[in-house]
Amino acid sequence: MPLDPKARRFLDTLAAMNPPSALTLSVDERRAGLVHLLSFFGAADEVATVDQFELPGPEGTLPVRAYAPIGACIGERLPGMLYFHGGGLVAGTLDTHDPICRSLSNASGCRVLSVDYRLAPEHRFPAAVICHTITAAGQVPLAFQFLLCPIMDFAAESESRRNLAQGYLVDRDTLEHDLKHYLAPGADRADPRISPLRAVDVSPLPPTVVHTAEFDPLRDEGRAYAERLREAGVRTLYRCHPGMIHLFYGMRGLMTYAGAAFAQMGADIRSLLAPP
């Protein structure tokens, strides 16, 4: 379907500002830009509780913010979802993604634990590799994974990366900027820890929900990952949000469709948590 009219107006306004190439931005400027974009979420949802604490990590403690969905009772046993925010592994904080976590918690009925993980370039690859590592170790059984407009393959250029390379919020320069700061010189982009779509065996992975956006350069690799999981026998749900751009769900104040999208995300997560 065509690009959503509200998304079109937003992109036209952005283009009229003639922003510089992301490749010229410092990391601080990239981080400030994400803060600005996520300020368009609008009023955040009320949840039952929000608690903040710290957990031990390999390089010190990591702040974690926990959200219980609206209507949950104190001490109630709930499914849990670890949330690792977007931002190209160089940007984003607990605060920038707070409204998203609230909406996901309410929609899914899960207790969402948002992790303030280490960012590049202060902490380069492999400091942010999670689901494949945990699954390979076999120590903690995961009930599901939920991927929202994910980056799955840095070593190839899909049709959507080519066709949507410019003018759709996350462009080629943004992706290259983030990767430059995430990877050390000489790192192999085809390493499956960098490009999970290239993993030799995905069959051990848990049931998975993948959501993409129709006008997102990352759309095709997200879909390809879902297809690989299905072919490997992994219970998988895939949805592509029509007319939407990358990060549409973080700008609900501009793109009201995001409200319905969160409801669908929550329904899909609940579906995977239910017995097959």
N, C-alpha and C positions, 0 to 999 in steps of 0.2 A: 504494500500500500504506500501512498505518498508519505513524505516526511510530515509528522504531526505539525499543524499550523503554529502551535505554541513553541515547539522546538525550532521551527523555521524562524519565527520572530526573534527568538533568543540568539540564534546563530547569526542572523543578519545584524542584530545590534552589536554582537561581539566583533563581527568583521568590520563594521563601520568604525570601530575604535582602532583599527589597524594595529593589533598587538604585535610585538616583536616575535621572531622565531623562538620557540622554546629552547633551541640550541644555544641561544645567547643568554639565557637566564642563569642566574646563580641558583644554588640549591635553596637558599633562603627565599628568593623570589618565587621559585616553583612552589614552595610550601605556602607562601602567602597567597598565591593564586588559588590553591586548593581551598584554603580557608574562605576566600571570597566566594568561590563557586558554591560551597556547601552552606553559605549563609542564606542561600535562596531556598532552603528547605521549608522555611516558614515555622509556625508554631509546632514545637515538639509534642508528641503524645505523652499523656500521663501514663505512668506504669505503677505497679503496686509498690515496689521498693527499688532503690538504687544504692548499692554499697560499693565502696572502693577499698582495696587492700593490695598487698604485694605478695608475689610468689617468687621463690628462688629461681634464678636462671643461670645459664652457663657463665655469664659475665656480670653477675650481680642480680639484684631483685628487679622484677618487672611489675609495674603498676597494672592492676586489673580492675575493671569496673563491671559489676554484676547487676543485671536488670531482671526483675521478676515481673511477669506480665500482669496486666490489670486484672484484678479479681483473685489473684493468688493469695493464699493465706501465709502468714509468717511460719517458716519452718516446713512448708509443704514440699513434698518430694516432687520434683519436676524434671523433665528431660533437659539436658544441658547442651548448649551450643557454644563452642569457642569461636569467637569472631576476630578475624585478622583483617583490619581495615584496608581499603584501597589507597592508592596514592603512588603507584609505581615503585613501591619499596623505598622511596626516598621522602615521601610526604605523608601527612595525616597524623592525627593524634586521637586520644580518647575523646576530646571535646569536639573535634570536627565531625566525627561520626556518631556522636551521642544520639541525635535524632533518629538516625538509621537504625541503631541498635534498639531503641525504644519501639519503633514500628515493627521490627522483626520479632522482638519478644512478644508483643501483643498478638501479632498475626500467627505466629507458630505455636504459642503456648509454651515456649521453651524459656528456661533461665539462660539468658545470653551473657557470656563472660567476654567482654572486650579486652583484648590484650594490647598494651602499649609496647609493642615489640620493637626491637632495635632496627634503626633505619640506616640506609646507606646515605652518603659515603662514609659516615662514621663507622658503620659495620657493614662491610661488603659481603657478597655471596661467599659462603653458604649460610649466613646467619638467619635467613628467613625461610628455610625449607622445612615444611611441616608434615602434611598428610602422607606423602609417599614414604618419608623417613619413619614415621610412627608405624605405618602398616608393615614396612619391611622388617622393622625390629620385632614385630609381633608381640609387643609387651602390653599394649593398651588397645583392646578391641573398640573400634569406632562404629557407632550406630549408623552414621551417614556423613556425607560431606555436601556442602552447599556452595556452589560457585556462581558468583554474580558478575557478569561481564568480565570473565577472567582472561588473563594473558596466558596462553597455553603453548605457544611455539614462537620463539625468537629466532629460529634458524631458517624460517621460510617466509615467503610473502604470499599470503592467500589472496583470493580474488577480492575479498572485502577490504583487505589492507591496501590493495592497489586502487580500487575504485573509490574508497573513502579516505584516501591518504591526506586530503586537505579539506578543511572547512566543516568538520564534524566534531569539533571540540577536542577530542584526543587525536592528534594527527601524527604523522610519521616522525616529525621533529620531537614531539613530546616523548614518544616511545624511545627514541634514540637518546635523548637527554637522560632519561631515567636509567636506561641500561648502561650508559657510559659511567654513571656514578655507582651503579650497583655492582658491576663486574670489574674485577681486576684486569689489567692489560693481559691479553693472551688467553683469557677464559674462553672455553668452547661453548658457543651458544646452543649447540645441539645436545649438550649435557642434559639428560632428562630431569635433573634437579633444577635446571633453568627453564627447560621446555618440556613440561610433563607429558605433552602429547607424544613425545619421542621415547617414552619408557618402553622397555622391551616387553614387559608383562604388566598389564593393568588389572588382571583378574582378581588379585587379592584385595583390591580396593573395596571400601564399603559402598552400600547403596548411595546413589549420587543424584542430586538435583543440579542442573545447569540452566541458568537463565542468561540470555543474551538480548541485545537490542538490534533492531533491523538496520539502523544506520550507524552502527559501531564498527570501526575497522577490525575489532577483535571478534566479530560475529562468527566468522567461518571456523576459526580454530576452536571456539567453544562448542560449536555444533559437531565438529570432527571428533573432539574429545568424547562427547556424549555418545557418538556412534561407535567409537572404539570400545567404550565401556560396555555398551549393549552387546556388541559382537563377542566380547570376552565373557558374557554371562552375568555382568554386574547389573543389578536392578537400577534402572536409570530413568529419570524424567527430564525432558528437555523442552524448553519454551523460548521462543523468540518474540520479544515485545514489539508489536507492529508500530511503525512510525517513530520509534524512539531512538535517542542518541545515547552514547556512553554517559553514565552518571545521571541519567534522567531521574532515577530513584532518589538521588540526593538533592534534587531541586524541586521538591513537591509543590512549593509555593508558586513556581512558574509552570510546571507541568503536572496538572492535577491527576492525570492518568496514573501517576505514581501510587496514589492511594489504592486503586484497584490492583496494581501490580504487587504491592505488598501483600494484599489479601491472597493473591495467587501463590506468591512465594510461601506464605505460611501454610496454605492448604497443601502444597506439594511436600513441604517438610513433614507435616503431620501424616501425610500419606505414607511416606517412607518409614516413619516411626511405628505405624500400625503393622500388625502381622500381615505377611503377604497372603 
